Amino acid sequence: MSSGHKTPIRILLVDHQIIVRAGLRMLVESWPRLRVVGEAGTPVEALALTSREKPDIILLALDLGRSGSGLDCLPDLLSAAGEGRILILTGVSDSEAHHRAMHLGAMGVVLKEETPEELRRAILKVHAGEVWLEPGLMTSIITRMSRAGKAEKKDSEQAKITSLTEREREVINLVCEGLKNKEIAKLLFISLTTVRHHLTSIFSKLDVASRFELIIFALRHKLVKLPA
């Protein structure tokens, strides 16, 4: 198949409510390109399915019933997913929980009160490497990170940026464009392992913990331009 955009987007549903998962499966599979590859009701089931299926998108509920919060298993799911991305789907309007989810590596939050079309758009945007947040939450997160940044000396921030190599700056730009590690490796003619080494170095130098935090840092310090 020569047209890459027709490749199915493989999705894992993680929610403790069976009826909710059934409804989501019917909805998601009614859309072109989207295919559900598994359902999980607990973190253990989710981790096993993620390790086996390597979904492109994990739709993760914050409330997992007796199993606790989806936030607790988010880092493990992200690690097991490889190049996959996590999108939070929740009925909980809790900005603190949403902020923590993004801090842990989720690429977006969709409230269950939103329309099905919003969910579809969110899945496509996150799969393309973009962050999906309603405007108020995005403003809140950027403001919070900016305030945290002001607590540090400006010369310290500049020292972090100065420590970046040209190659690391290239990688940052490509991450902000939404490219996955494999795509970055191909574009820069380097190995996947080298890309991972660069990202580890970048995260360490800039003191960020996720791709989302890296994107926010890059935008705040004008390392990349805001998308038009």
FILOTOR-711536 format. One record per residue: y negated, z, x of N, C-alpha, C, O in turn. Coordinates in steps of 0.02 Angstrom, whole numbers, padded with zeros to 5 digits, always signed. Atoms other than C-alpha are relative to their C-alpha. Last residue first. Example, Ala and Ser with C-alpha at 12.3 -4.5 7.8 and 13.67 -1.06 7.14 Angstrom:
BEGIN
+00059-00003-00042+00053+00357+00684-00055+00037-00039-00110+00045-00014 +00059+00000+00045+00225+00390+00615-00060+00000+00045-00059+00033+00097 
***
This chain:
BEGIN
+00052+00029+00044-01426+00604+00018+00021+00005-00073-00016-00016-00117 -00019+00063+00031-01311+00723+00111-00053-00025-00048-00085+00015-00082 -00023-00008+00068-01404+00857+00210+00018-00068-00029-00016-00117-00017 +00048+00012+00053-01420+00811+00393+00033+00014-00067+00093+00003-00076 -00015+00061+00037-01314+00889+00529-00053-00006-00055-00088+00042-00072 -00044+00037-00045-01350+01017+00664+00024-00065-00032+00043-00112+00003 +00016+00071-00006-01498+01069+00557+00040-00036+00054+00015-00080+00089 +00031+00009-00066-01475+01256+00588-00013-00074+00016-00027-00092+00073 +00055-00048-00008-01444+01297+00404-00037-00012+00065-00097-00003+00069 +00056+00020+00043-01341+01138+00378-00060+00046+00012-00117+00022+00017 +00026+00064-00025-01227+01171+00528-00061-00023-00041-00109-00049-00013 +00035-00012-00063-01206+01355+00482-00033-00065+00024-00091-00065+00045 +00062-00036+00017-01163+01309+00301-00041+00013+00063-00102+00003+00063 +00044+00047+00033-01036+01179+00360-00067+00033-00016-00120+00003-00005 +00025+00047-00051-00959+01301+00484-00049-00049-00031-00101-00064-00001 +00052-00035-00038-00948+01435+00349-00029-00045+00054-00089-00042+00069 +00058-00009+00045-00854+01311+00239-00057+00034+00037-00114+00012+00033 +00035+00064+00001-00739+01260+00382-00063+00005-00044-00114-00024-00028 -00030+00052+00040-00691+01443+00402-00041-00064+00005-00097-00063+00030 -00070-00014+00012-00719+01601+00506+00035-00055-00040+00096-00052-00050 -00015+00016+00070-00885+01571+00591+00076+00005-00010+00114-00001+00037 -00017-00061+00037-00944+01654+00752+00006-00014-00074-00022+00022-00116 +00049-00008+00053-01029+01498+00818+00013+00061-00043-00026+00078-00087 +00068+00004-00026-00939+01499+00986-00053+00015-00054-00103+00048-00040 +00013-00057-00044-00773+01559+00914-00073+00001+00024-00105+00053+00022 +00001-00061+00042-00770+01439+00768-00018+00061+00042-00056+00104+00020 +00062+00001+00041-00818+01296+00885-00006+00063-00042-00059+00094-00044 +00056-00013-00044-00681+01340+01011-00066+00004-00039-00107+00048-00026 -00007-00070-00020-00548+01350+00876-00059+00021+00044-00087+00075+00036 +00021-00041+00056-00612+01187+00805+00005+00074+00015-00038+00113-00005 +00073+00006+00007-00602+01101+00975-00024+00045-00057-00075+00080-00049 +00030-00038-00055-00425+01166+01003-00076+00000-00005-00109+00051+00005 -00008-00071+00017-00374+01103+00830-00030+00044+00054-00061+00095+00039 +00048-00014+00054-00445+00931+00870+00003+00074-00017-00049+00106-00026 +00067-00004-00031-00350+00932+01036-00053+00015-00052-00099+00054-00039 +00004-00065-00036-00187+00972+00946-00069+00010+00031-00097+00065+00029 +00011-00051+00052-00216+00826+00827-00007+00069+00032-00047+00109+00009 -00058-00025+00035-00230+00712+00979-00020+00052-00053-00074+00080-00051 -00027-00059-00032-00385+00615+01027+00059+00026-00041+00069+00004-00097 -00053+00020-00047-00448+00440+00988+00025+00060+00041+00035+00055+00102 +00023-00017-00067-00609+00507+00908+00052-00019+00054+00040-00008+00113 +00066+00029-00012-00578+00420+00740-00024+00012+00072-00057-00032+00101 -00005+00073-00002-00392+00455+00740-00067-00031+00018-00070-00078+00058 -00039+00018-00060-00411+00639+00785+00002-00076+00008-00006-00103+00063 +00043-00011-00058-00548+00662+00656+00035-00022+00064+00005-00055+00106 +00050+00054+00001-00439+00583+00521-00047+00006+00059-00068-00044+00088 -00034+00062-00020-00293+00696+00566-00049-00058+00004-00045-00100+00048 -00015-00001-00071-00406+00850+00561+00032-00065+00024+00014-00091+00077 -00054-00047-00017-00475+00808+00390+00015-00007+00074-00007-00053+00108 -00060+00027-00030-00643+00722+00366+00051+00055+00015+00032+00111+00035 -00059-00010+00042-00768+00796+00244+00065-00027+00028+00115-00029-00007 -00009+00061+00039-00928+00728+00321+00062+00004-00044+00074-00040-00086 +00051-00002+00053-00967+00905+00378+00002-00063-00044-00023-00062-00100 -00021-00052+00048-00804+00906+00475-00048+00001-00059-00027+00006-00117 -00055+00030+00039-00855+00741+00555+00028+00050-00050+00047+00030-00105 +00027+00052+00044-01023+00811+00611+00054-00029-00045+00043-00041-00105 +00037-00034+00053-00941+00968+00680-00027-00051-00051-00022-00041-00111 -00050-00028+00046-00816+00863+00778-00034+00034-00059-00013+00026-00116 -00029+00056+00036-00957+00763+00857+00050+00024-00053+00050+00001-00109 +00051+00021+00049-01047+00923+00902+00025-00059-00041+00011-00063-00101 -00002-00049+00054-00887+00985+00984-00051-00016-00054-00039-00006-00113 -00060+00014+00040-00878+00825+01086+00005+00048-00060+00023+00027-00115 +00015+00059+00039-01057+00849+01145+00059-00017-00046+00049-00036-00103 -00004+00062-00039-01015+01025+01201-00016-00059-00046-00018-00052-00107 -00044+00054+00025-01076+01177+01106-00001-00060+00046-00053-00079+00072 -00066-00004-00032-01149+01321+01208+00048-00055-00023+00100-00066+00007 +00004+00030-00067-01326+01271+01159+00068-00002+00034+00082-00046+00075 +00005+00073+00009-01286+01308+00977+00000-00035+00067+00033-00087+00076 -00063+00023+00029-01226+01485+01015+00001-00076-00004+00049-00109+00015 -00049-00002-00055-01375+01515+01129+00068-00025-00024+00103-00060+00012 +00011+00060-00040-01491+01459+00989+00050-00003+00057+00072-00057+00076 -00023+00057+00039-01418+01591+00874-00006-00064+00041+00039-00106+00041 -00073-00006+00002-01441+01724+01008+00030-00058-00038+00080-00087-00017 -00025+00027-00063-01618+01663+01040+00075+00006+00005+00108-00035+00038 +00000+00072+00001-01656+01686+00857+00028-00029+00064+00062-00081+00064 +00057+00029-00035-01604+01867+00863+00005-00075+00001+00060-00103+00007 -00013+00015-00070-01478+01920+00733-00062-00031+00031-00104-00060-00004 -00011-00064-00034-01522+02007+00571+00014-00010+00074+00009+00036+00114 +00064-00026-00021-01596+01843+00512+00007+00067+00036-00038+00087+00073 +00021+00033-00062-01422+01767+00510-00065+00028+00026-00075+00031+00087 -00041-00027-00054-01360+01893+00383-00022-00029+00067-00021+00005+00118 +00023-00068-00012-01506+01847+00272+00039+00032+00057+00011+00068+00098 +00064+00005-00035-01462+01664+00291-00027+00069+00017-00053+00080+00072 -00014+00016-00070-01280+01698+00248-00065-00005+00040-00066+00014+00099 -00033-00057-00031-01332+01788+00089+00014-00013+00074+00003+00030+00116 +00050-00053-00009-01455+01652+00041+00030+00059+00037+00000+00087+00082 +00043+00021-00056-01324+01516+00072-00053+00053+00014-00068+00067+00072 -00038-00004-00062-01199+01610-00037-00043-00019+00060-00042+00015+00111 -00014-00070-00017-01321+01643-00178+00035+00006+00067+00017+00049+00108 +00063-00030-00023-01386+01464-00179+00011+00072+00023-00016+00093+00074 +00015+00030-00065-01208+01397-00189-00064+00030+00029-00067+00047+00088 -00043-00032-00049-01169+01520-00329-00013-00028+00070-00013+00009+00119 +00020-00070-00009-01319+01465-00432+00041+00035+00053+00014+00073+00093 +00061-00008-00040-01285+01279-00403-00019+00073+00014-00039+00090+00069 +00056+00009+00045-01103+01282-00466-00064+00020+00038-00060+00063+00082 +00025-00063+00026-00987+01264-00319-00055-00015-00050-00093-00063-00042 +00016+00003+00071-00878+01122-00254-00020+00070-00023+00022+00115-00027 -00002-00066+00031-00876+01095-00065-00020-00006-00073-00067-00043-00089 +00064-00030+00020-00837+00919-00006+00011+00069-00030+00065+00085-00055 +00028-00042-00054-00685+00863+00093-00066+00033-00017-00096+00064+00026 +00040+00042-00045-00633+00715-00015-00033+00040+00056-00067+00012+00099 -00048+00042-00037-00496+00823-00093-00036-00045+00050-00009-00060+00103 -00031-00043-00051-00632+00947-00137+00051-00039+00040+00056-00029+00101 +00050-00017-00052-00732+00812-00225+00030+00041+00056+00020+00028+00115 +00014+00060-00039-00582+00741-00320-00049+00015+00057-00040-00010+00113 -00060+00017-00038-00524+00913-00378-00013-00060+00045+00004-00059+00104 -00007-00050-00054-00700+00963-00429+00060-00016+00044+00055-00013+00105 +00049+00016-00053-00724+00803-00527+00006+00047+00059+00000+00026+00116 -00022+00062-00031-00564+00834-00625-00047-00019+00058-00024-00038+00112 -00058-00016-00041-00613+01015-00658+00024-00063+00037+00038-00061+00097 +00025-00036-00058-00785+00962-00720+00057+00017+00048+00050+00012+00109 +00030+00050-00044-00703+00833-00834-00028+00033+00063-00024+00004+00118 -00052+00032-00039-00593+00969-00909-00028-00051+00050-00002-00058+00106 -00036+00053+00034-00751+01060-00962+00055-00028+00044+00052-00022+00105 +00027+00067-00011-00804+01226-00888+00042-00052-00036+00098-00037-00059 +00044+00017+00057-00753+01393-00966-00031-00069+00008-00062-00095-00039 -00041+00027+00054-00608+01404-00844-00041-00019-00061-00017-00056-00104 -00012-00048+00054-00734+01428-00703+00040-00034-00056+00029-00093-00072 +00012+00028+00067-00716+01313-00553+00017+00054-00051+00071+00083-00049 -00015-00045+00056-00734+01378-00374-00018-00036-00065-00073-00061-00073 +00037+00005+00062-00731+01274-00216+00023+00050-00051+00077+00079-00045 +00052+00052-00004-00671+01244-00039-00039-00008-00065-00083-00050-00071 -00002+00044+00059-00572+01405-00018-00057-00051+00005-00109-00037+00035 -00019+00069-00013-00572+01469+00162+00008-00046-00060+00023-00105-00051 -00070+00003-00023-00577+01658+00162+00025-00072+00009+00079-00082+00036 -00002-00028-00068-00768+01659+00153+00070-00006+00029+00079-00017+00089 +00027+00052-00044-00758+01544+00002+00002+00023+00073+00016-00016+00118 -00048+00056+00000-00642+01666-00087-00024-00055+00048+00016-00083+00086 -00055-00018-00045-00753+01812-00035+00051-00057+00005+00078-00070+00058 +00025+00003-00068-00905+01728-00114+00056+00016+00050+00063-00017+00102 +00008+00071-00016-00808+01696-00274-00024-00007+00072+00000-00050+00109 -00067+00028-00010-00751+01877-00280-00004-00073+00020+00035-00096+00062 -00026-00030-00062-00930+01938-00255+00069-00028+00016+00083-00045+00074 +00028+00034-00058-00995+01814-00384+00025+00029+00066+00032-00008+00115 +00014-00054-00049-00877+01880-00517-00024-00033+00064+00016-00058+00104 +00067+00015-00025-00869+01769-00671-00023+00056+00047-00065+00097+00029 +00037-00059-00022-00680+01786-00692-00067-00021+00028-00070-00055+00080 +00039-00020+00058-00599+01647-00793-00045+00059+00016-00079+00085-00028 +00000-00068+00023-00537+01566-00634-00041+00010-00063-00088-00028-00077 +00010+00011+00071-00488+01405-00548+00006+00068-00035+00060+00097-00035 -00009-00058+00044-00510+01423-00359-00015-00021-00072-00067-00050-00086 +00053-00001+00050-00487+01262-00261+00015+00057-00048+00068+00059-00078 -00007-00045+00057-00385+01271-00101-00062-00002-00044-00119+00002-00021 +00060-00038+00015-00365+01129+00022+00009+00042-00062+00049+00024-00106 +00016-00011+00071-00214+01050+00105-00061+00044-00009-00080+00082+00036 +00062+00036+00015-00217+00993+00288-00021+00010-00073-00074-00014-00093 +00017+00049-00051-00088+01125+00337-00067-00032-00014-00119+00000-00007 +00017+00065+00029-00043+01208+00172-00015-00054+00052-00015-00113+00036 -00061+00037+00016+00048+01354+00253-00014-00071-00024+00027-00116-00017 -00037+00011-00062-00110+01420+00336+00062-00044-00012+00076-00089+00026 +00040+00048-00039-00212+01400+00178+00036-00018+00064+00037-00076+00084 -00008+00066+00032-00077+01486+00077-00036-00054+00040-00009-00109+00049 -00068+00023-00015-00073+01631+00200+00013-00068-00031+00046-00110+00000 -00006+00020-00070-00263+01649+00194+00069-00027+00018+00075-00076+00055 +00036+00061-00017-00266+01643+00002+00007-00020+00074+00022-00078+00088 -00047+00049-00029-00129+01772-00027-00035-00063+00023-00003-00108+00052 -00044-00032-00049-00242+01923-00054+00047-00049+00034+00066-00040+00092 +00035-00007-00064-00379+01820-00136+00046+00027+00054+00040+00010+00113 -00014+00060-00040-00259+01770-00275-00033+00002+00068-00012-00033+00114 +00052+00052-00004-00273+01948-00335+00021-00059+00042+00056-00052+00093 +00065-00015-00031-00133+02064-00390-00048-00059-00002-00049-00098-00049 -00002+00016-00071+00050+02020-00417-00066+00012+00035-00071+00006+00096 -00029-00056-00037+00050+02113-00583+00002-00013+00075+00006+00034+00115 -00036-00050+00038-00067+01981-00654+00024+00058+00042-00014+00086+00082 -00072+00017+00000-00113+01842-00534+00041+00055-00034+00099+00066-00017 -00040-00051+00032-00301+01848-00568+00073-00023-00004+00089-00070-00040 +00017-00063-00032-00397+01741-00444+00043+00057-00027+00064+00101+00010 +00033-00048+00043-00306+01584-00499-00018+00063+00039+00020+00083+00084 -00019-00070-00005-00268+01453-00367-00040+00044-00047-00102+00044-00045 +00043-00030+00052-00270+01265-00392+00023+00072-00006+00075+00087-00035 -00030-00057+00034-00192+01211-00226-00051+00027-00050-00105+00051-00030 +00044-00048+00032-00245+01036-00173+00043+00056-00031+00092+00043-00065 +00068+00016-00021-00163+00914-00053-00049+00051-00026-00097+00070+00008 +00043+00033+00049+00007+00995-00075-00069-00015+00030-00091+00017+00077 +00062+00018-00035+00118+01032+00077-00048-00036-00048-00067-00093-00035 +00030+00060+00029+00277+01029-00031-00063-00024+00037-00080-00083+00033 -00046+00056+00010+00390+01149+00064-00035-00064-00020-00018-00118+00006 -00034+00016-00064+00268+01273+00140+00044-00061-00008+00050-00101+00039 +00050+00029-00044+00160+01268-00017+00032-00021+00066+00017-00075+00092 +00013+00068+00022+00311+01296-00129-00051-00035+00045-00044-00095+00059 -00061+00039-00011+00367+01449-00031-00011-00073-00018+00009-00119+00019 -00007+00012-00072+00191+01519-00022+00060-00043+00015+00057-00087+00058 +00052+00046-00022+00162+01497-00208+00008-00017+00074+00000-00075+00094 -00018+00067+00022+00328+01577-00254-00050-00051+00026-00030-00106+00047 -00062+00019-00036+00288+01729-00148+00022-00070-00019+00038-00110+00025 +00016+00021-00068+00108+01736-00213+00062-00022+00039+00058-00069+00079 +00010-00057-00045+00172+01741-00393-00018-00026+00069-00006-00084+00085 +00029-00055+00037+00170+01624-00543-00014+00061+00042-00047+00108+00020 -00019-00066-00024+00198+01460-00454-00035+00054-00040-00093+00046-00059 +00035-00054+00034+00199+01280-00514+00026+00066+00028+00085+00073+00042 -00032-00064+00008+00245+01123-00418-00043+00050-00036-00104+00042-00042 -00062-00002-00039+00209+00944-00369+00035+00067-00005+00089+00077+00022 -00020-00069-00012+00076+00908-00501+00068+00001+00036+00116-00029+00011 -00070-00015+00015+00011+00730-00485+00016+00072+00018+00002+00094+00074 -00018-00070-00008-00167+00666-00491+00072+00013-00021+00094-00009-00075 -00005-00023-00069-00204+00482-00456+00027+00071+00007+00055+00087+00060 -00025+00045-00052-00257+00441-00635-00001+00034+00068-00045+00074+00083 +00052+00035-00039-00282+00589-00752+00031-00045+00052+00082-00028+00082 +00028+00052+00045-00157+00641-00887-00053-00041+00037-00075-00093+00012 -00041+00061-00005-00058+00731-00751-00022-00054-00049+00005-00109-00048 +00006+00030-00066-00197+00860-00732+00038-00066+00004+00013-00115+00032 +00068+00025-00010-00208+00899-00917-00005-00039+00065-00029-00096+00066 +00012+00056+00046-00021+00913-00950-00068-00031+00011-00075-00092+00011 -00043+00056-00021+00003+01019-00794-00012-00061-00044-00021-00117-00019 +00030+00032-00058-00146+01128-00837+00040-00060+00023+00012-00112+00040 +00059+00037+00022-00077+01164-01009-00034-00037+00056-00056-00094+00048 -00024+00057+00039+00093+01211-00940-00058-00044-00023-00056-00105-00020 -00026+00051-00047+00012+01320-00806+00023-00062-00037+00012-00118-00014 +00057+00028-00035-00091+01412-00938+00023-00055+00048-00007-00109+00051 +00033+00046+00047+00064+01437-01045-00060-00034+00032-00072-00093+00021 -00040+00062+00007+00159+01509-00897-00034-00050-00046-00034-00110-00032 -00012+00014+00070+00024+01637-00855+00034-00068-00009+00006-00120+00008 -00056-00041+00024+00038+01700-00676+00017-00013-00073+00069+00010-00097 +00028-00042+00054-00066+01556-00608+00058+00039-00029+00112+00011-00039 -00018-00070-00011-00040+01446-00454-00036+00043-00051-00097+00055-00046 +00033-00046+00047-00035+01259-00486+00024+00071+00012+00084+00083+00013 -00042-00058+00015+00008+01145-00339-00041+00046-00045-00098+00063-00030 +00030-00063+00019-00072+00972-00333+00052+00054-00015+00102+00041-00048 -00055-00045+00018-00029+00809-00246-00028+00070-00010-00061+00098+00034 +00022-00065-00024-00169+00679-00247+00050+00051-00027+00056+00061-00087 +00003-00058+00047-00083+00512-00269-00026+00063+00035-00011+00076+00093 -00050-00049-00018-00130+00372-00146-00006+00060-00047-00061+00087-00056 -00048-00004+00054-00236+00244-00237+00055+00051+00015+00098+00063-00028 +00028-00040+00054-00387+00274-00124+00047+00007-00059+00036+00047-00103 -00012-00071-00009-00284+00217+00025-00024+00041-00058+00002+00096-00070 +00057-00036+00027-00280+00037-00035+00012+00074+00000+00046+00100-00044 +00058+00007-00043-00162-00057+00079-00059+00040-00023-00104+00055+00016 +00060+00000+00043+00000+00000+00000-00062+00000+00044-00071+00045+00085 
***
